[in-house]
Amino acid sequence: MRDPNVDDIIVETDLLPWMIEFRQDYIDGLSVKKRGLDATPMVMRKYDIGPNEVMTFSNYDRRNQAISVFHFHPDFPFASRRKYMEMHSEGYEVAEEAVTDIKATARHQRAERKSRIKSLSRSVAVTFQAMVLYLLTHPPDAR
């Protein structure tokens, strides 16, 4: 069974000749899954994509990974699409920002846990100290 957290590198296939998909890894461990496809008429109208123009949407996908979708104008040369996608780092900033936020949240949660444990240990120490003082001042009756 395939692990859903592991992506395979997908290249152009005859099954989907209009779509390019691959994963681009970076030195710091982040990766961006990039997909390139023809822009639909609705996308071209809404974002006013002209000939030889591209519209890119990026989002955080999962741990250390973002996804970027490149909507190419149909007149954009298919042969140069992958090179265009590799040259542009769209998605990297999204992954970097998300990872930074996740790490900051984890640091905050660790500090909070440490504070709670410290508070709990003080409570246990005070309770133990009170028990010892009580036993010293009130020795049990010998029978």
C-alpha positions in Angstrom: 0.0 0.0 0.0 1.2 3.5 -0.9 2.0 5.8 2.0 -0.2 8.9 1.6 2.5 11.1 3.1 5.0 10.2 0.4 4.6 11.7 -3.0 6.0 10.2 -6.1 7.6 12.4 -8.7 5.2 12.6 -11.6 6.2 13.7 -15.0 4.2 14.4 -18.1 2.2 11.4 -19.3 0.2 10.5 -22.3 -2.8 10.1 -20.1 -2.8 13.8 -19.2 -1.0 15.6 -22.0 -2.3 19.0 -20.8 -0.8 18.7 -17.3 2.7 18.7 -15.9 3.3 17.7 -12.3 6.6 17.3 -10.3 8.0 18.0 -6.9 10.8 20.4 -6.4 13.0 19.9 -3.3 15.0 22.7 -1.7 18.2 22.5 0.3 16.5 23.3 3.7 14.2 20.3 3.5 11.2 22.1 2.1 9.5 21.0 -1.1 6.9 22.3 -3.4 4.7 20.2 -5.5 4.2 22.0 -8.8 1.4 21.5 -11.3 1.1 23.2 -14.6 -2.0 23.2 -16.7 -3.9 25.2 -19.3 -6.0 28.0 -17.8 -9.7 27.5 -18.3 -11.7 30.3 -20.1 -13.2 31.3 -16.7 -9.7 31.8 -15.1 -8.4 33.7 -18.2 -11.4 36.1 -18.0 -11.3 36.5 -14.2 -7.6 37.2 -13.9 -7.2 38.7 -17.4 -4.5 36.2 -18.5 -3.1 37.2 -21.8 -1.0 35.3 -24.3 2.4 34.1 -22.9 1.2 34.9 -19.3 0.8 32.7 -16.3 -1.3 32.8 -13.1 0.0 30.9 -10.1 -1.8 29.9 -6.9 0.1 28.5 -3.9 -1.0 26.9 -0.7 0.5 25.0 2.2 -0.1 21.3 1.6 1.4 19.4 4.6 4.5 19.2 6.7 7.4 21.0 4.9 5.5 21.0 1.6 3.5 23.5 -0.4 1.6 23.1 -3.6 1.7 25.6 -6.5 -0.6 25.4 -9.5 0.5 27.3 -12.7 -2.3 28.2 -15.0 -0.7 28.8 -18.4 -2.4 30.7 -21.2 -3.1 28.1 -24.0 -0.8 30.0 -26.3 2.1 29.6 -23.9 4.6 27.1 -25.5 4.2 23.7 -23.9 7.9 22.9 -24.3 9.0 25.7 -22.1 6.4 25.3 -19.3 8.4 22.9 -17.1 11.5 25.1 -17.3 9.4 28.1 -16.4 7.9 26.3 -13.4 11.4 25.2 -12.2 12.8 28.7 -12.4 10.1 30.3 -10.3 10.0 29.7 -6.6 6.3 30.2 -6.1 5.1 28.1 -3.1 8.5 28.1 -1.4 7.6 31.2 0.6 4.3 29.7 1.6 5.9 26.5 2.9 8.6 28.5 4.7 6.1 30.7 6.4 3.9 27.8 7.5 6.8 25.8 8.8 8.0 28.9 10.8 4.5 29.3 12.3 4.3 25.6 13.2 7.7 25.8 14.9 6.7 28.9 16.8 3.5 27.2 18.0 5.4 24.1 19.0 7.9 26.3 21.0 5.0 28.1 22.7 3.3 24.8 23.6 6.5 23.4 25.0 7.0 26.5 27.2 3.4 26.2 28.4 3.9 22.5 29.2 7.1 23.2 31.1 5.4 26.0 33.1 2.5 23.6 34.0 5.0 20.9 35.1 7.0 23.3 37.1 3.8 24.5 38.9 2.7 20.9 39.5 6.1 20.0 40.9 5.9 23.0 43.3 2.4 21.8 44.5 3.7 18.3 45.1 6.7 19.6 47.0 4.6 21.8 49.2 2.2 19.0 49.9 5.0 16.6 50.8 6.6 19.2 53.0 3.3 19.8 54.8 2.9 16.0 55.4 6.5 15.8 56.8 5.9 18.8 59.2 2.6 17.3 60.3 4.2 13.9 61.0 7.0 15.5 62.9 4.7 17.6 65.1 2.1 14.9 65.5 3.8 11.6 66.0 1.6 8.6 65.8 0.6 7.0 69.1 2.6 3.9 70.0 0.5 1.0 71.0 
